[in-house]
Amino acid sequence: MSEELLRLTVYAGERARADGRFLTDALAAIFARHRLHVSVVLRATAGFGPAARLRTDRLLSLSEDLPIVTVAVDVPDRVHAAMRDVDALRFRGLVTAEPVSADGAGESVQLTVYARRYRHRAIVATLHRHGVAGATALLGVDGTTYGERHRAHLVGDNRDVPVMVVAVGDAGRIAGAMTELDDELHTLERVRICRRDGAALAPLAEEGDAWQKVTVYTSEAAGLHTELLLRLRRAGAAGVTILRGVWGYHGNHAPHGDRLLQLRRRVPAVTVLIDTPANVARWAEIVEDVTAREGLVTSERVPVFRERG
């Protein structure tokens, strides 16, 4: 792939419809039609948007329209062509278009690896062995690899459906891990690590007009993601999405995930918050309070392509 890439991300509800079908199906069809190098559809477990309507899989009455995150990556020309079709769809949601690369730069970087199912544990183990600060595997339910679409089905191993592994850490350590992952589709981007296991490393709020994406990596068993969601909703944040990982770690913890006979789910939880810098400064204290003892917190600027409440 070219070193200069563009990542298109769509945040919407799973029951959102466009062109007479579900939005996620319409988006996946667009990405397949444009033969984008990689895309993945992720089903979130909880969240809210500008209208502050809470959706969670914990309560049946609130689980009918869970958030969906759809990610697509390719060279800018191909993504821009797909974006024109996405923009033609009528739906409520947030769309961001973030420049990324295949090489990356900076002291701290975010590595996103797109792979086939069942590769995620080996990828996470490699990242952990090289001392990368954190890595989380997110299971896709639909997507494309090398332009070919693969959808998850109830029957079958679904091994061609993409999984997305998001890792954050020192650029040198990630570069070392990548020598063992050179056959995997991946992107790199500069990111600020703001907090790690209770230690403050950089201010959360940034200056400027570009929107911010704050990502908080915790464990579902700790329940910090739920506390963060509810407090940010009360504080009037623009939107929060929680994704459940299937395997991963953050900070000084061993990789973990679902296991048989365990009483509590120790899967990773990824909380994504996108808002204006002014609003981030207003509720930054909430993130700092919730992650006072554990968690990995990063911040990056994201160009918002379209916002519709």
Number of C-alpha atoms within 10 A of each C-alpha: 12 10 12 15 20 20 20 22 21 22 22 26 25 19 15 18 18 18 11 7 11 14 23 25 17 18 24 24 15 17 30 22 13 15 20 24 20 24 34 29 28 25 23 24 18 25 28 24 24 17 10 16 11 19 23 21 15 10 9 9 10 14 15 14 18 23 28 26 23 21 23 24 28 25 19 18 11 17 22 15 13 21 19 10 14 19 12 10 15 13 17 19 19 20 24 18 22 19 17 23 23 17 14 19 14 13 13 21 24 27 27 21 21 26 22 18 19 16 16 24 19 11 24 24 18 19 28 25 12 15 18 25 22 26 28 31 29 28 24 23 17 24 31 26 22 13 17 16 22 21 18 16 11 6 6 7 11 17 15 19 25 32 27 25 25 21 25 29 24 17 21 16 19 24 19 15 21 19 10 12 16 9 9 15 19 23 25 23 21 20 20 22 26 21 25 23 17 18 15 15 13 14 14 24 21 18 12 11 11 15 21 25 19 25 21 25 30 28 23 19 14 17 11 20 26 17 14 20 24 14 15 21 20 9 13 14 22 19 22 26 27 28 23 21 27 20 23 32 31 27 21 15 12 12 20 20 18 14 11 5 6 8 8 11 14 22 24 28 29 26 23 20 21 25 20 21 20 16 17 23 15 14 17 17 13 16 21 20 11 16 24 15 12 20 27 23 28 24 24 21 22 19 15 18 15 13 13 12 11
